[in-house]
Amino acid sequence: MIRTPLAPRSWLPLLGILFSSCLCGAGFEVRVQIQDPKGKELAEPGRLLCTEWYPKINALLFGPGTELPFQEVTLVFEDSIVSNSGQQHTVVPAYTSGNKIHVNSAYVSELHKQLPADYSGMMIHELTHVNQHYGNNSGAGWLVEGIADYVRHKYFEKDIEPRLPLNSNGELPGDSDKNSFATEGYRRGYTITGPFLYWLELRKNKEIVGILNRALRESRYSDKLFQEQCGFSLGVLWQEFVTQSKPGRALP
């Protein structure tokens, strides 16, 4: 049985509209709330994407048949999202809190015009956070974001590589903090940590992402897991990854 949406799929010229799509066989519902007119063009593609990928991501991270962390996912399209205030504020494209994905529709609608595929990739990243549903991540926010980008680029965009675009000195072009990158660049998260995890999966332990993911979910993560599961400390693994990312090195 498919639950009838609270509003028809053709867009209504109303703000604050809330509608839903339910796949009762899968046991979850995707709801959408539009608080800004620019969210109209983004909402239906986002809803369809979450409906398809919410159970897929859960199976990828935790294994087939694992119960979903939430029976409902809500997409909220807002007119503006910023961190801090005044001249120091930063525009935030989107963020996830629990089972709610908040999208800065004013910002993302402009990005969508230039890079349509980037909106979908961003939504997969945020949806992965819903699936992750970690408790205390022990200060490992970098790893949380890295896993989300790993899922986005390996399984959705399918463009991940087990290396970074480094120069011959093992540095990121334009990076202003070369020292921290050389010693613990993995803490940058996102598109830095994602390829690192993929490299670890190929070179050290094919189950490493699942192991880290479960440890984060169960609030028992520590950096020692890298030593236990990959044979070397996190710092040593990172330095090997940086070395193998230099131009001219063969991919694993």
C-alpha positions as CSV (number, residue, x, y, z in Angstrom):
1,M,0.0,0.0,0.0
2,I,1.3,3.5,-0.9
3,R,0.1,6.3,1.2
4,T,-1.5,9.2,-0.7
5,P,0.6,12.3,-0.5
6,L,-0.8,15.2,1.5
7,A,-0.4,17.4,-1.6
8,P,-0.3,16.5,-5.3
9,R,3.1,16.2,-6.9
10,S,2.5,19.1,-9.2
11,W,3.7,22.1,-7.3
12,L,1.3,24.3,-5.4
13,P,2.0,28.1,-5.2
14,L,2.0,27.9,-1.4
15,L,4.8,28.2,1.2
16,G,5.0,26.0,4.3
17,I,3.4,23.2,2.3
18,L,4.1,19.7,3.8
19,F,3.7,16.5,1.8
20,S,4.9,13.0,2.1
21,S,5.7,9.9,0.2
22,C,5.5,6.5,1.9
23,L,7.0,3.2,0.9
24,C,5.2,1.2,3.6
25,G,6.9,-2.1,2.5
26,A,10.2,-0.4,3.4
27,G,8.7,1.0,6.6
28,F,9.6,4.7,6.2
29,E,8.2,8.0,5.0
30,V,9.9,11.0,3.4
31,R,8.3,14.3,4.2
32,V,9.0,17.7,2.6
33,Q,8.5,21.2,4.1
34,I,8.9,24.2,1.8
35,Q,9.5,27.5,3.6
36,D,11.0,29.4,0.6
37,P,9.8,29.7,-3.0
38,K,13.2,28.6,-4.4
39,G,12.8,25.3,-2.7
40,K,9.9,24.3,-5.0
41,E,12.2,23.1,-7.9
42,L,14.5,21.3,-5.5
43,A,12.0,19.5,-3.3
44,E,10.6,16.8,-5.6
45,P,14.0,15.7,-6.9
46,G,15.2,15.6,-3.2
47,R,12.3,13.6,-2.1
48,L,12.6,11.0,-4.8
49,L,16.4,10.8,-4.2
50,C,15.9,10.2,-0.4
51,T,13.1,7.7,-1.1
52,E,15.4,5.6,-3.2
53,W,18.7,6.0,-1.3
54,Y,17.7,6.0,2.4
55,P,17.4,2.2,2.5
56,K,20.3,1.7,0.1
57,I,22.7,3.7,2.3
58,N,21.5,1.9,5.4
59,A,22.3,-1.4,3.7
60,L,25.7,-0.2,2.6
61,L,26.7,1.1,6.0
62,F,25.2,-1.5,8.3
63,G,24.3,-4.5,6.1
64,P,21.2,-5.7,4.3
65,G,18.2,-6.1,6.6
66,T,19.4,-3.7,9.2
67,E,16.6,-1.6,10.7
68,L,16.4,2.0,9.6
69,P,17.4,4.5,12.3
70,F,14.2,6.5,11.7
71,Q,10.8,5.7,10.2
72,E,10.6,9.3,8.8
73,V,13.0,11.6,7.0
74,T,12.1,15.3,6.7
75,L,13.5,17.7,4.1
76,V,13.2,21.3,5.1
77,F,13.9,24.0,2.4
78,E,14.7,27.3,4.1
79,D,15.5,30.7,2.6
80,S,18.8,31.1,4.4
81,I,21.2,29.1,6.6
82,V,24.3,30.7,8.1
83,S,26.7,29.9,10.9
84,N,27.8,32.7,13.3
85,S,26.5,36.2,12.6
86,G,27.6,39.7,11.4
87,Q,30.6,40.0,9.1
88,Q,32.0,36.6,10.3
89,H,29.0,34.6,9.2
90,T,29.4,31.7,6.8
91,V,26.7,30.5,4.4
92,V,25.8,26.9,5.0
93,P,24.4,25.0,1.9
94,A,22.8,22.3,4.1
95,Y,23.0,20.5,7.4
96,T,21.4,17.5,9.1
97,S,20.1,17.2,12.6
98,G,18.7,13.8,13.5
99,N,16.2,12.8,10.8
100,K,15.9,16.3,9.3
101,I,17.9,17.6,6.4
102,H,17.8,21.4,6.2
103,V,18.6,22.9,2.8
104,N,19.5,26.5,2.1
105,S,17.3,26.8,-1.0
106,A,18.4,30.3,-1.9
107,Y,22.0,29.2,-2.1
108,V,21.5,25.7,-3.5
109,S,19.1,26.9,-6.3
110,E,21.8,29.0,-7.7
111,L,24.3,26.2,-7.5
112,H,21.8,23.9,-9.1
113,K,21.7,26.1,-12.2
114,Q,25.4,25.8,-12.6
115,L,26.1,22.3,-11.4
116,P,22.9,20.3,-11.4
117,A,24.6,17.1,-10.3
118,D,26.1,18.7,-7.2
119,Y,22.7,19.1,-5.6
120,S,22.1,15.4,-5.8
121,G,25.5,14.6,-4.4
122,M,25.1,17.0,-1.6
123,M,21.7,15.4,-0.7
124,I,23.4,12.0,-0.6
125,H,26.0,13.3,1.8
126,E,23.4,14.8,4.1
127,L,21.2,11.7,3.9
128,T,24.1,9.6,4.9
129,H,24.2,11.6,8.1
130,V,20.6,10.5,8.8
131,N,21.6,6.9,8.3
132,Q,24.7,7.3,10.4
133,H,22.8,8.5,13.4
134,Y,25.8,8.3,15.7
135,G,25.7,9.1,19.3
136,N,28.9,10.4,20.9
137,N,31.4,10.4,18.1
138,S,34.4,11.0,20.4
139,G,35.5,14.1,18.6
140,A,35.7,12.2,15.3
141,G,33.6,14.7,13.3
142,W,36.3,14.5,10.6
143,L,35.5,10.8,10.2
144,V,31.8,11.3,10.3
145,E,32.1,13.7,7.4
146,G,34.6,11.5,5.6
147,I,32.3,8.5,5.6
148,A,29.5,10.7,4.2
149,D,31.7,11.8,1.4
150,Y,33.0,8.3,0.9
151,V,29.4,7.1,0.3
152,R,28.6,10.0,-1.9
153,H,31.6,9.6,-4.2
154,K,32.0,5.8,-4.2
155,Y,28.4,4.6,-4.5
156,F,26.5,7.6,-5.9
157,E,28.7,9.7,-8.1
158,K,31.2,6.8,-8.6
159,D,34.1,9.1,-9.1
160,I,36.2,8.3,-6.0
161,E,39.9,7.5,-6.3
162,P,42.3,6.1,-3.7
163,R,44.5,9.2,-3.9
164,L,44.5,13.0,-3.6
165,P,45.4,15.6,-6.3
166,L,48.8,16.4,-4.7
167,N,51.9,18.0,-6.2
168,S,55.3,16.3,-6.2
169,N,56.0,17.5,-2.7
170,G,53.0,15.7,-1.3
171,E,51.1,19.0,-0.8
172,L,47.6,20.1,-1.8
173,P,48.0,23.0,-4.3
174,G,47.0,26.3,-2.6
175,D,46.9,24.8,0.9
176,S,47.8,27.3,3.6
177,D,48.6,24.9,6.4
178,K,51.1,22.4,4.9
179,N,52.4,21.2,8.3
180,S,49.1,20.1,9.6
181,F,48.2,18.5,6.3
182,A,51.4,16.5,6.3
183,T,50.9,15.1,9.8
184,E,47.2,14.8,10.2
185,G,45.5,15.9,7.0
186,Y,42.9,13.2,7.5
187,R,41.2,15.4,10.0
188,R,40.1,17.8,7.2
189,G,37.2,15.4,6.6
190,Y,35.0,15.5,3.5
191,T,36.9,15.0,0.2
192,I,40.2,14.5,2.0
193,T,39.1,11.8,4.4
194,G,36.8,10.0,1.8
195,P,39.6,9.0,-0.6
196,F,41.8,8.1,2.4
197,L,39.1,5.7,3.6
198,Y,38.8,4.2,0.1
199,W,42.6,3.8,0.0
200,L,42.5,2.0,3.3
201,E,39.8,-0.3,2.0
202,L,41.8,-1.2,-1.0
203,R,45.3,-1.5,0.6
204,K,44.8,-2.4,4.2
205,N,41.4,-3.8,5.2
206,K,38.4,-4.2,2.9
207,E,36.0,-4.0,5.9
208,I,37.5,-0.9,7.5
209,V,34.7,1.5,6.7
210,G,32.1,-0.8,8.1
211,I,34.1,-1.4,11.2
212,L,34.6,2.3,11.8
213,N,31.0,2.9,11.1
214,R,29.7,0.4,13.6
215,A,32.2,1.6,16.2
216,L,30.9,5.2,15.8
217,R,27.3,4.0,16.0
218,E,28.0,2.1,19.2
219,S,30.0,5.0,20.8
220,R,33.2,2.9,21.0
221,Y,35.3,4.6,18.4
222,S,38.9,5.5,19.1
223,D,41.9,6.2,16.8
224,K,43.4,2.9,18.0
225,L,41.0,1.0,15.7
226,F,43.2,2.0,12.8
227,Q,46.2,0.3,14.4
228,E,44.1,-2.8,15.3
229,Q,42.5,-3.2,11.9
230,C,45.1,-1.9,9.5
231,G,48.3,-2.7,11.3
232,F,49.7,0.8,11.7
233,S,48.8,4.0,13.6
234,L,46.6,6.5,12.0
235,G,49.5,8.9,11.5
236,V,51.7,6.3,9.7
237,L,48.8,5.2,7.5
238,W,48.2,8.8,6.5
239,Q,51.8,9.5,5.6
240,E,51.8,6.3,3.4
241,F,48.7,7.5,1.7
242,V,50.1,11.0,1.0
243,T,53.3,9.4,-0.4
244,Q,51.3,7.2,-2.7
245,S,49.1,10.1,-3.8
246,K,52.1,12.0,-5.4
247,P,52.1,12.3,-9.2
248,G,53.5,9.3,-11.0
249,R,52.5,6.7,-8.4
250,A,50.4,3.8,-9.6
251,L,46.9,3.5,-8.2
252,P,46.3,0.4,-5.9
